[in-house]
Amino acid sequence: MEDLRNKYIEAIANAADEAALEDLRLQAVGKKGEVSLKMRELGKMTPEERQVAGPALNALKDEINAALNAKKAALADAALDARLKTEWLDVTLPVREQRRGTIHPISQVWEEVTAIFADMGFSVAEGPQVEDDWYNFDALNIPSHHPARAEMDTFYMHREEGDNRPPHVLRTHTSPVQIRTMQEKGAPVRFICPGRVYRADYDQTHTPMFHQVEGMAIGKDISMANLKWVLEEFFSAYFGTSVKTRFRASHFPFTEPSAEVDIQCSWEGGTVKVGEGDGWLEVLGSGMIHPKVLQAGGIDPEEWQGFAFGMGIDRIAMLKYGIPDLRAFFDSDLRWLKHYGFAPLDVPTLHGGLSR
């Protein structure tokens, strides 16, 4: 047994890897190993011999197992040391920049507008971007000879010869959503309808596709005074300062009386500052809903009345965030998006702040 001990203890100490160590374990204490075979011979011994040989064999087996475990741990430590020498990291280096997308100013302002009007009890309504002629023009009291219905201003959908269906257009405003919502919900009702609209125009302040938000409130005794309060509350919340408004008489086919709305501002160094100064800037059109529009929406104008307004989301975004050219909104310039974009997790709320 002393020879077996010396043989395996030395072999274990000189094992180069875990595979060699496993071979030694099988040779020594495996089922057919030398120590295991010796232990099977105990049955052939006399009781006196077993009392001597049994404890000695168990002690040898335990010593070999201990040596195997110790060598296995030593090999693992050596492998870890070698790995750490090759897989090192300089923790003093600056971290790699993490690319993070930003929210487009249009999406940001869309959410800001929705949050403000939601606080005043306005729901959000949506509708199709391809509308038939009736919803886009006739239901809104826009006559057939109106310039807005000319092909130079409106995108008409192509129709095959012999197609007798009403003509379809890319909606020129979100007002058709107002008709559809009135037909669906009736009165009283209070909602806004933001969305994409299309007109055949392109310059620094016009693009063929842009974004608009319109609002409508219908009740028993709603007046222009309610309209003025809603708009002043909106602009004060949106610009973060008290904003006065000025109403100027105008004409729109779908409202009577109609008014264009200006907001108080000053012009300094080529920039506009809203809520101060003696200047005025036109921002939207509004008025009391025309009785014919109420009728088209299935609402009795003898019983109900209300106001409506509409403004460009793109333009109020330009005004608030100092963006000089409307066309840049749609150029997909990464540098522009990084400069004017907003943090993706910073959702606009009135209590938490509309923008950072």
C-alpha positions in Angstrom: 0.0 0.0 0.0 2.9 2.3 0.6 4.1 1.7 -3.0 0.5 2.5 -4.2 0.5 5.7 -2.2 3.8 7.0 -3.4 2.9 6.0 -7.0 -0.4 7.9 -7.2 0.5 10.9 -4.9 3.5 11.6 -7.2 1.5 11.1 -10.4 -1.3 13.4 -9.2 1.2 16.1 -8.3 2.7 15.9 -11.8 -0.7 15.8 -13.7 -0.7 18.5 -16.4 -4.5 18.9 -16.9 -7.9 17.8 -15.7 -8.0 15.0 -18.4 -4.8 13.4 -17.0 -6.2 13.8 -13.5 -9.3 12.0 -14.4 -7.3 9.1 -15.8 -5.4 8.8 -12.6 -8.6 8.8 -10.6 -9.9 5.9 -12.6 -6.6 4.0 -12.3 -6.5 4.4 -8.5 -10.1 4.6 -7.0 -12.3 3.8 -10.0 -14.4 0.6 -10.0 -11.6 -1.3 -11.6 -8.8 0.8 -10.0 -5.9 -0.7 -8.0 -7.2 0.5 -4.6 -10.7 -0.8 -5.4 -9.3 -4.2 -6.3 -7.3 -4.3 -3.1 -10.5 -3.6 -1.1 -12.2 -6.5 -2.8 -9.5 -8.8 -1.5 -10.5 -8.1 2.1 -13.1 -10.8 1.9 -10.4 -13.4 1.5 -8.5 -12.3 4.6 -8.9 -13.5 8.1 -10.6 -11.3 10.6 -7.3 -10.3 12.2 -5.9 -9.3 8.7 -9.0 -7.3 7.8 -8.7 -5.3 11.0 -5.3 -4.1 9.9 -5.8 -3.9 6.1 -9.3 -2.4 6.1 -8.5 0.9 7.9 -5.2 1.2 5.9 -7.0 0.9 2.6 -9.7 3.4 3.6 -7.1 5.8 4.7 -5.2 5.4 1.4 -8.4 5.9 -0.6 -9.3 9.1 1.3 -5.7 10.4 0.9 -5.8 9.8 -2.9 -9.2 11.5 -3.2 -8.0 14.5 -1.2 -4.9 14.8 -3.4 -7.1 14.6 -6.5 -9.4 17.4 -5.3 -6.5 19.6 -4.3 -4.8 19.2 -7.7 -8.1 19.8 -9.5 -8.5 23.1 -7.6 -4.9 24.0 -8.3 -5.4 23.4 -12.0 -8.6 25.5 -12.0 -6.8 28.4 -10.3 -3.9 28.1 -12.8 -6.4 28.2 -15.7 -8.1 31.2 -14.3 -4.8 33.1 -13.8 -3.9 32.4 -17.4 -7.3 33.6 -18.6 -7.1 36.8 -16.6 -3.7 37.5 -18.1 -5.2 37.4 -21.6 -8.6 38.9 -20.8 -7.7 42.2 -19.1 -9.6 45.5 -19.2 -8.3 49.0 -18.6 -11.0 50.4 -16.3 -9.5 53.9 -16.7 -10.6 54.2 -20.3 -13.7 56.4 -21.0 -16.9 54.4 -21.6 -18.0 53.9 -25.2 -20.7 56.3 -26.3 -24.2 54.7 -26.3 -26.2 55.7 -29.3 -29.7 56.7 -28.3 -32.5 57.8 -30.6 -34.5 60.9 -30.1 -38.2 61.8 -30.4 -39.0 64.0 -33.5 -40.2 67.5 -32.6 -43.5 66.8 -34.4 -44.2 63.7 -32.2 -43.1 65.7 -29.1 -45.5 68.6 -29.8 -48.3 66.2 -30.8 -48.0 64.7 -27.3 -47.7 68.1 -25.6 -50.9 69.4 -27.4 -52.8 66.2 -26.4 -51.7 66.4 -22.8 -52.9 70.0 -22.5 -56.3 69.5 -24.1 -56.8 66.3 -22.2 -56.5 68.3 -19.0 -59.3 70.5 -20.2 -61.5 67.5 -20.9 -60.9 67.0 -24.6 -60.7 63.5 -26.0 -58.7 62.5 -29.1 -60.4 61.4 -32.4 -58.8 60.0 -35.5 -60.0 59.3 -39.0 -58.8 58.1 -42.5 -56.3 60.2 -44.5 -58.0 59.3 -47.8 -61.4 61.0 -47.7 -64.3 61.2 -50.1 -65.3 64.6 -51.5 -68.3 64.9 -49.3 -66.6 64.6 -45.9 -63.6 66.8 -47.0 -65.7 69.6 -48.6 -69.5 69.3 -48.9 -70.1 68.4 -45.2 -68.0 71.4 -44.2 -70.1 73.8 -46.2 -67.3 74.3 -48.8 -69.0 75.1 -52.1 -68.0 73.5 -55.4 -66.5 76.7 -56.8 -64.2 77.2 -53.7 -60.5 77.6 -54.6 -59.6 74.8 -52.1 -61.3 72.3 -54.4 -59.1 73.1 -57.4 -56.7 70.4 -58.5 -53.8 72.9 -58.1 -54.4 72.9 -54.3 -55.8 69.4 -53.5 -54.4 65.9 -54.2 -57.2 64.0 -56.0 -57.1 60.2 -56.2 -56.9 58.8 -59.7 -60.1 57.1 -60.9 -60.5 54.6 -63.8 -62.8 55.7 -66.6 -66.3 54.7 -65.9 -65.9 54.8 -62.1 -69.0 56.6 -60.8 -68.0 56.7 -57.2 -67.6 60.1 -55.5 -64.1 61.5 -56.0 -61.5 60.8 -53.2 -58.8 63.2 -52.0 -55.9 63.2 -49.6 -57.6 65.1 -46.8 -56.7 68.8 -46.9 -57.5 69.2 -43.1 -58.6 67.1 -40.2 -62.1 68.6 -40.3 -63.6 65.4 -41.8 -62.8 63.7 -38.5 -65.0 66.2 -36.8 -67.9 65.3 -39.1 -67.3 61.6 -38.5 -67.1 62.1 -34.7 -70.3 64.1 -34.6 -72.1 61.4 -36.5 -70.7 58.7 -34.2 -71.0 60.4 -30.8 -73.6 63.1 -31.2 -73.8 66.0 -28.7 -72.6 67.2 -26.3 -69.0 66.4 -27.3 -65.5 67.8 -26.8 -62.5 66.5 -28.7 -59.4 67.3 -30.7 -58.3 65.6 -33.9 -54.6 65.7 -34.7 -53.2 64.1 -37.8 -51.5 64.4 -41.2 -53.0 66.5 -43.9 -52.0 67.2 -47.6 -52.0 70.2 -49.8 -50.2 71.0 -53.0 -47.8 73.6 -51.7 -44.0 73.7 -51.0 -41.8 76.5 -49.7 -40.1 77.5 -46.4 -43.4 77.5 -44.5 -45.4 75.0 -46.5 -44.9 71.3 -47.4 -47.1 68.9 -49.4 -47.7 66.9 -46.2 -47.9 68.5 -42.8 -49.6 68.1 -39.4 -52.7 69.8 -38.0 -54.8 69.7 -34.9 -58.4 70.8 -34.8 -60.7 71.0 -31.8 -64.4 71.1 -31.3 -66.7 71.6 -28.4 -70.5 71.3 -28.7 -73.0 72.1 -25.9 -76.2 74.0 -25.0 -74.7 77.4 -24.3 -71.1 77.4 -25.6 -70.0 80.8 -26.9 -66.9 82.6 -28.4 -66.0 83.4 -24.7 -65.5 79.7 -24.1 -63.3 79.5 -27.2 -61.2 82.4 -26.1 -60.6 80.9 -22.7 -59.7 77.5 -24.1 -57.2 79.0 -26.5 -55.6 81.3 -23.9 -55.3 78.4 -21.5 -53.7 76.2 -24.2 -51.1 78.7 -25.3 -50.2 79.7 -21.8 -49.6 76.0 -20.9 -47.8 75.3 -24.2 -45.4 78.2 -24.1 -45.0 78.2 -20.3 -46.0 81.8 -19.8 -49.2 83.9 -19.8 -50.2 84.5 -23.4 -52.9 87.0 -24.5 -54.9 86.4 -27.7 -56.5 88.8 -30.2 -59.4 87.8 -32.4 -59.9 89.3 -35.8 -63.0 88.9 -37.9 -62.5 86.6 -40.8 -64.5 84.1 -43.0 -64.4 80.3 -43.1 -67.1 78.3 -44.8 -67.5 76.0 -41.8 -67.8 78.6 -39.0 -70.0 81.6 -38.5 -68.9 84.0 -37.0 -65.3 83.2 -37.9 -62.1 84.7 -36.4 -58.4 84.5 -37.0 -56.5 84.3 -33.7 -53.2 86.2 -33.0 -51.0 85.7 -29.9 -49.0 88.3 -28.1 -45.3 88.4 -29.0 -42.2 90.6 -29.5 -39.6 90.5 -32.2 -36.0 90.9 -30.9 -32.9 90.1 -32.9 -34.8 88.2 -35.5 -36.4 85.8 -33.0 -40.0 85.7 -31.7 -40.7 85.8 -28.0 -44.3 84.7 -27.2 -46.2 86.3 -24.3 -44.5 89.6 -24.2 -44.2 92.9 -26.2 -46.6 94.8 -28.4 -46.5 92.5 -31.5 -49.1 90.0 -32.6 -48.6 86.8 -34.6 -51.4 84.9 -36.4 -51.5 81.2 -35.4 -54.9 79.7 -36.1 -58.4 80.0 -37.4 -61.6 79.5 -35.4 -65.2 80.3 -34.9 -68.7 79.1 -34.0 -69.6 76.0 -35.9 -71.8 76.7 -38.9 -75.4 75.3 -38.6 -74.9 73.4 -41.9 -71.8 71.6 -40.5 -73.8 70.6 -37.4 -76.6 69.2 -39.7 -74.0 67.2 -41.7 -72.8 65.7 -38.4 -76.3 64.7 -37.5 -76.7 67.4 -34.8 -79.7 69.7 -34.5 -78.4 73.3 -34.8 -81.6 74.6 -33.2 -80.7 72.8 -30.0 -76.9 72.7 -30.0 -74.1 75.1 -30.8 -70.3 75.0 -30.4 -66.9 76.3 -31.4 -64.1 74.9 -33.6 -60.5 75.8 -34.2 -57.5 74.5 -36.1 -53.8 75.1 -36.1 -50.6 73.6 -37.6 -48.6 71.3 -35.3 -45.5 71.9 -37.4 -45.8 75.7 -37.1 -46.4 75.9 -33.4 -43.4 73.5 -33.0 -41.3 75.9 -35.1 -42.5 78.8 -33.0 -41.8 77.2 -29.6 -38.4 75.5 -30.4 -37.0 78.1 -32.8 -36.9 75.9 -36.0 -36.6 78.2 -39.0 -37.5 76.0 -41.9 -40.5 73.7 -42.1 -38.9 71.5 -44.8 -36.2 70.4 -42.4 -38.9 68.4 -40.4 -39.0 65.9 -43.3 -35.4 65.8 -44.5 -34.3 63.0 -42.2 -31.0 64.8 -41.4 -29.5 62.9 -38.5 -27.7 66.0 -37.3 -30.9 68.0 -37.2 -32.7 65.2 -35.4 -30.0 65.0 -32.7 -30.1 68.7 -32.2 -33.9 69.2 -32.1 -34.9 65.8 -30.8 -36.2 64.9 -27.4 -35.4 62.2 -24.8 -37.4 59.1 -25.7 -38.5 58.3 -22.2 -39.4 61.9 -21.3 -43.2 61.8 -21.9 -44.9 65.2 -21.8 -47.3 65.7 -18.9 -48.7 68.8 -17.3 -47.6 67.9 -13.8 -44.2 66.6 -14.8 -43.4 69.3 -17.5 -44.1 69.3 -21.2 -40.5 69.4 -22.4 -36.9 69.4 -21.2 
